[in-house]
Amino acid sequence: MTLEEMKRVKQERGYSLAQLSEYSGVPLGTLQKIFSGETEHPRYATRRALEQILAEKDGDDRESPEAGRRQAVREAGVYRADQPRKQGEYTLEDYYTMPEDRRAELIEGVMFDMAAPSFVHQHLLGRLFTQISSFIESKNGDCLPMMSPVDVRLDCDDRTVVQPDLLILCDRSKICKWGIMGAPDFCLEIVSESTRRKDYIKKLQKYVDAGVREYWILDPERRTLITYDWRDDYTAHVLPLQGRAGLAVFGEELQIDLDDIARLIQTYPD
């Protein structure tokens, strides 16, 4: 069945999404994304679960044979939070059916939980975003700066979704209603103890492979900024938080005040 056919049958039978979730075993959050068009390609098991319910003839016997069929559908492999996959097997379907209060990133099928950011993290992020945004506006530029959370499907597949702390996107054709499809031009991560390995290793490799032009790692604890300009070379440039650092994506015309960043970290230590 097509999505339009599913919508028609759902309306004809007067099913609410909550009822359809109960009958099919498909999580309510998943149904909301499917019927709103946010999830364009549901998993096969999810489609089959819906089709088996919506293709049935309407009748008054839902409490007996149909109830049994619905229970069978629930056991057919539709993803549920109480039956998690193994790390490395997660997909977008799992990512978008997580509880709203759980923040995570999906990298090559592995789910990484994200702790709430610290005060210093958010203050640094706001300061950097303001400087970058003001520069772009002053130049009437087309590039867009964005702060987390915004979903980025780096590989345009169903196994990776990241949320860079700060990004710059110059190709607006990559913008989708749910986030960004493809690599931004610039990504910045502000390191915490819980994200250190991921930011220094996992995301570094993902960003360079996906085609990100420039990557910055700001480490408040070590008082360093590491920059990569992958248009020219693959060398890491490790800078103390002193003086200024220019963004290569803007020809280094935009200079970030690293002394200001250091003062902010010193004023509001974690």
C-alpha positions as CSV (number, residue, x, y, z in Angstrom):
1,M,0.0,0.0,0.0
2,T,1.1,3.5,-0.7
3,L,1.1,6.2,2.0
4,E,-1.9,7.8,0.3
5,E,-3.8,4.5,0.4
6,M,-2.9,4.1,4.1
7,K,-4.1,7.6,4.9
8,R,-7.4,6.9,3.0
9,V,-8.1,3.7,4.8
10,K,-7.2,5.1,8.2
11,Q,-9.6,8.0,7.6
12,E,-12.4,5.7,6.4
13,R,-12.1,3.6,9.5
14,G,-11.7,6.5,11.8
15,Y,-8.5,5.2,13.3
16,S,-6.5,7.6,15.4
17,L,-2.7,7.2,15.3
18,A,-2.8,6.0,18.9
19,Q,-5.3,3.2,17.9
20,L,-3.2,2.3,14.8
21,S,-0.1,2.1,17.1
22,E,-2.0,-0.2,19.5
23,Y,-3.3,-2.4,16.7
24,S,-0.1,-2.7,14.7
25,G,2.6,-2.6,17.4
26,V,4.4,0.3,15.6
27,P,5.5,3.0,18.0
28,L,3.3,6.1,18.0
29,G,6.3,8.4,17.3
30,T,7.1,6.3,14.2
31,L,3.5,6.6,12.9
32,Q,3.6,10.4,13.4
33,K,6.7,10.7,11.3
34,I,5.3,8.4,8.6
35,F,1.9,10.0,8.2
36,S,3.4,13.5,8.3
37,G,5.8,12.6,5.5
38,E,8.9,13.1,7.7
39,T,9.9,9.5,7.3
40,E,9.8,8.9,3.5
41,H,11.0,5.3,3.5
42,P,9.8,3.3,6.5
43,R,11.4,0.0,7.2
44,Y,9.9,-3.1,5.5
45,A,8.7,-4.6,8.8
46,T,7.0,-1.4,9.7
47,R,5.2,-1.2,6.3
48,R,4.1,-4.8,6.6
49,A,2.8,-4.3,10.1
50,L,0.6,-1.3,8.9
51,E,-0.5,-3.1,5.7
52,Q,-1.7,-6.2,7.6
53,I,-3.9,-3.9,9.7
54,L,-5.1,-1.5,7.1
55,A,-5.7,-4.2,4.4
56,E,-8.0,-6.2,6.7
57,K,-11.7,-6.0,6.1
58,D,-13.4,-4.0,8.7
59,G,-15.6,-5.9,11.0
60,D,-16.8,-6.5,14.6
61,D,-14.4,-9.3,15.4
62,R,-11.4,-7.3,16.6
63,E,-11.4,-8.9,20.0
64,S,-10.7,-12.4,18.7
65,P,-9.0,-13.4,15.4
66,E,-7.9,-9.9,14.5
67,A,-6.5,-9.4,18.0
68,G,-4.4,-12.5,17.4
69,R,-3.2,-11.2,14.1
70,R,-2.1,-8.0,15.7
71,Q,-0.2,-9.8,18.4
72,A,1.6,-11.8,15.6
73,V,2.5,-8.5,13.9
74,R,4.0,-7.2,17.1
75,E,6.2,-10.2,17.2
76,A,7.3,-9.9,13.6
77,G,10.3,-7.7,14.2
78,V,9.0,-4.1,14.4
79,Y,11.5,-2.1,16.4
80,R,10.5,-1.4,20.0
81,A,12.3,0.4,22.8
82,D,12.0,-2.7,25.0
83,Q,13.8,-4.8,22.4
84,P,16.9,-2.8,21.5
85,R,19.2,-3.8,18.7
86,K,22.9,-4.5,19.1
87,Q,25.3,-1.6,18.6
88,G,26.2,-1.4,15.0
89,E,22.7,-2.4,13.9
90,Y,20.7,0.8,14.6
91,T,19.2,2.8,11.8
92,L,17.3,6.0,11.3
93,E,14.1,4.2,12.2
94,D,15.5,3.5,15.7
95,Y,16.9,7.0,16.0
96,Y,13.6,8.7,15.3
97,T,11.6,6.5,17.6
98,M,13.7,7.3,20.7
99,P,11.9,9.2,23.5
100,E,11.9,12.9,23.1
101,D,13.9,13.5,26.2
102,R,16.8,11.3,25.0
103,R,19.5,13.0,23.0
104,A,21.8,10.8,20.9
105,E,23.9,10.6,17.7
106,L,23.9,7.7,15.3
107,I,27.3,6.9,13.7
108,E,27.6,3.9,11.4
109,G,24.8,2.0,13.3
110,V,26.2,2.8,16.7
111,M,24.0,4.9,19.1
112,F,25.9,7.4,21.2
113,D,24.0,9.0,24.1
114,M,24.6,12.7,24.6
115,A,24.6,14.2,28.1
116,A,23.1,17.7,28.6
117,P,25.8,20.3,27.8
118,S,27.4,22.3,30.6
119,F,27.0,26.0,31.2
120,V,30.5,26.8,29.8
121,H,29.8,24.7,26.7
122,Q,26.6,26.6,25.9
123,H,28.2,30.0,26.7
124,L,31.1,29.3,24.4
125,L,28.7,28.0,21.7
126,G,26.6,31.1,21.9
127,R,29.6,33.4,21.7
128,L,31.1,31.7,18.7
129,F,27.7,31.5,16.9
130,T,27.2,35.3,17.4
131,Q,30.6,36.1,16.0
132,I,30.1,33.9,12.9
133,S,26.5,35.0,12.3
134,S,27.4,38.7,12.6
135,F,30.3,38.3,10.1
136,I,28.1,36.6,7.5
137,E,25.4,39.2,7.9
138,S,27.9,42.0,7.5
139,K,29.0,40.5,4.2
140,N,25.5,39.7,3.0
141,G,26.7,36.1,2.7
142,D,24.6,33.1,1.7
143,C,26.2,30.7,4.2
144,L,24.1,29.7,7.2
145,P,25.5,29.2,10.7
146,M,23.6,26.7,12.9
147,M,23.9,25.5,16.4
148,S,23.0,22.0,17.8
149,P,20.6,20.4,17.8
150,V,20.2,20.0,14.1
151,D,20.3,16.5,12.4
152,V,22.9,16.0,9.8
153,R,23.0,12.9,7.7
154,L,26.6,13.1,6.6
155,D,26.6,10.0,4.4
156,C,23.0,10.4,3.1
157,D,22.2,6.9,4.4
158,D,20.2,5.4,7.2
159,R,23.1,4.6,9.6
160,T,24.5,8.0,10.5
161,V,23.0,11.1,12.0
162,V,25.2,13.6,13.8
163,Q,24.5,16.9,15.6
164,P,27.6,19.2,15.4
165,D,27.8,21.8,18.1
166,L,28.1,24.4,15.5
167,L,28.2,24.2,11.7
168,I,28.3,26.4,8.6
169,L,26.4,25.4,5.5
170,C,26.9,27.2,2.2
171,D,25.0,24.8,-0.1
172,R,21.3,25.5,0.7
173,S,20.2,22.7,-1.5
174,K,21.2,20.3,1.3
175,I,18.5,21.7,3.6
176,C,15.6,19.4,4.4
177,K,12.6,20.0,6.7
178,W,14.2,17.7,9.2
179,G,17.8,19.0,9.0
180,I,20.7,18.7,6.5
181,M,21.4,15.9,4.0
182,G,25.1,15.8,3.3
183,A,28.2,17.4,4.6
184,P,28.3,21.0,5.9
185,D,31.3,23.2,5.0
186,F,32.4,23.8,8.5
187,C,31.9,21.9,11.8
188,L,33.0,22.7,15.3
189,E,32.8,20.5,18.4
190,I,33.3,21.7,22.0
191,V,34.9,18.8,23.8
192,S,33.6,17.5,27.1
193,E,34.9,14.5,29.0
194,S,32.1,12.3,27.8
195,T,32.6,13.3,24.1
196,R,36.4,13.5,23.9
197,R,37.0,10.2,22.2
198,K,34.1,10.7,19.8
199,D,35.0,14.2,18.9
200,Y,38.8,13.5,18.5
201,I,38.5,10.2,16.6
202,K,35.0,9.1,15.4
203,K,33.7,12.5,14.2
204,L,37.1,13.5,12.9
205,Q,37.1,10.5,10.5
206,K,33.4,10.9,9.6
207,Y,33.7,14.6,8.8
208,V,36.8,14.2,6.6
209,D,35.3,11.2,4.8
210,A,32.0,13.0,4.2
211,G,33.6,16.0,2.6
212,V,33.5,18.6,5.4
213,R,35.9,21.4,4.3
214,E,37.0,22.5,7.8
215,Y,36.8,21.1,11.3
216,W,37.6,22.7,14.6
217,I,37.8,21.0,18.0
218,L,37.7,23.4,21.0
219,D,38.9,21.7,24.2
220,P,38.1,23.9,27.2
221,E,39.8,21.6,29.7
222,R,43.1,21.6,27.8
223,R,42.7,25.2,26.7
224,T,43.4,24.3,23.1
225,L,41.9,24.7,19.6
226,I,42.7,22.1,17.0
227,T,41.9,23.1,13.4
228,Y,41.8,21.1,10.2
229,D,41.6,22.7,6.7
230,W,41.0,19.7,4.5
231,R,41.0,21.7,1.3
232,D,44.8,22.1,1.6
233,D,46.2,19.3,3.7
234,Y,45.3,16.8,6.5
235,T,47.6,18.3,9.1
236,A,46.2,19.2,12.6
237,H,47.0,22.7,13.8
238,V,47.1,22.8,17.6
239,L,46.7,26.3,18.9
240,P,46.7,27.6,22.5
241,L,43.8,29.9,23.3
242,Q,45.8,33.0,22.6
243,G,45.5,35.6,19.8
244,R,43.2,34.9,16.9
245,A,42.3,32.1,14.6
246,G,40.8,32.6,11.1
247,L,38.1,30.4,9.5
248,A,39.5,29.0,6.3
249,V,36.0,28.7,4.7
250,F,36.0,32.5,4.7
251,G,39.6,32.9,3.5
252,E,40.6,33.7,7.2
253,E,38.8,37.1,6.9
254,L,36.8,36.1,9.9
255,Q,39.1,36.0,12.9
256,I,37.9,34.4,16.2
257,D,39.3,36.1,19.3
258,L,40.9,33.2,21.3
259,D,41.8,35.4,24.2
260,D,38.1,36.1,24.7
261,I,37.3,32.4,24.6
262,A,40.0,31.7,27.2
263,R,38.7,34.5,29.5
264,L,35.2,33.0,29.3
265,I,36.4,29.6,30.2
266,Q,38.4,31.1,33.1
267,T,35.4,33.1,34.4
268,Y,33.0,30.2,34.3
269,P,35.0,27.0,34.9
270,D,33.1,23.7,35.0
